[in-house]
Amino acid sequence: MPTIIEVAVRHMENNTGLKAYADKRAARLAGTFPKAESVKVVLDKQRHLYQAEFIVQEKGQTAVGATQMATSAASAIDAAAAHAEKQLRKQRNKVLSVHTRTTQKK
């Protein structure tokens, strides 16, 4: 099942180049984590700062959200994607390193 990628732009004119860049970063994130069911990207402008938010839902896991602000939209997208990737790696490592109980059958 392919990953669903949604990009929403708020409080600024619809910039197709910016939307395409966010879509590309979300696709790269989904490619790195194949269990991702959906990636939502929200781009927002508040006065002179741009805000990017990545929300990644993996199958059977809690959704991971990362929000970053920067003076340029591209750097906000990059920072939020990197933060979401870091959180997903940490979550995956926790799942992989869980101690399992070994029981002996009688």
C-alpha positions in Angstrom: 0.0 0.0 0.0 1.5 3.3 -1.0 2.0 6.1 1.5 -0.5 8.9 1.4 1.1 12.3 1.3 -0.9 15.5 1.9 0.5 19.0 1.7 -1.5 21.9 3.0 -0.6 25.6 2.7 -2.0 28.2 5.1 -1.9 32.0 5.3 0.0 32.4 2.0 -0.6 32.3 -1.6 -0.5 28.8 -3.1 3.1 28.4 -4.2 3.4 25.3 -6.4 7.2 25.2 -6.1 7.1 25.2 -2.4 4.4 22.6 -2.4 6.4 20.4 -4.7 9.5 20.7 -2.5 7.5 19.7 0.6 6.0 16.8 -1.3 9.5 15.7 -2.4 10.8 15.8 1.2 7.7 13.9 2.4 8.2 11.2 -0.2 11.9 10.9 0.8 10.8 10.5 4.4 8.2 7.9 3.4 10.8 6.0 1.4 13.1 5.8 4.4 10.4 4.5 6.6 8.3 2.0 4.5 5.8 1.3 7.3 4.6 5.0 7.1 0.9 5.0 6.2 0.5 8.7 5.8 2.7 11.9 5.9 1.0 15.2 6.3 2.8 18.5 5.8 1.4 21.8 6.9 3.1 25.0 5.7 2.2 28.3 7.4 3.4 31.8 7.4 3.3 34.0 10.6 4.5 37.5 10.0 8.1 37.1 8.8 8.5 33.4 9.8 7.6 30.3 8.0 6.4 27.2 9.9 6.5 23.7 8.7 4.9 20.7 10.4 5.3 17.1 9.5 2.9 14.5 10.9 3.9 10.9 10.1 1.7 7.9 11.0 3.3 4.5 10.9 1.3 1.3 11.0 0.7 0.2 14.5 2.6 3.1 16.1 1.8 6.5 17.6 1.8 9.4 15.1 5.0 11.5 15.2 4.8 15.3 14.8 7.6 17.8 14.2 7.2 21.5 13.9 10.0 24.0 13.0 10.1 27.7 12.3 12.6 29.6 10.1 13.0 32.7 8.1 12.8 30.8 4.8 10.2 28.2 3.9 12.7 25.7 2.5 14.8 25.7 5.6 11.7 25.3 7.8 10.7 22.3 5.7 14.2 20.8 5.9 14.4 21.3 9.6 11.0 19.8 10.3 11.7 16.8 8.1 15.0 16.2 9.8 13.3 16.4 13.2 10.6 14.0 12.2 13.1 11.6 10.8 15.1 11.7 14.1 11.9 11.0 16.1 11.0 8.1 13.8 14.5 6.6 14.1 14.3 6.9 17.9 10.9 5.3 17.9 12.0 2.4 15.6 15.1 1.8 17.8 12.9 1.6 20.9 10.7 -1.0 19.3 13.6 -3.0 18.0 15.4 -3.0 21.4 12.4 -4.1 23.5 13.3 -6.9 25.8 11.1 -9.9 25.2 10.5 -12.5 27.8 11.6 -16.0 27.1 9.4 -18.5 28.7 10.0 -22.2 28.9 7.3 -24.5 28.1 6.6 -27.5 30.4 
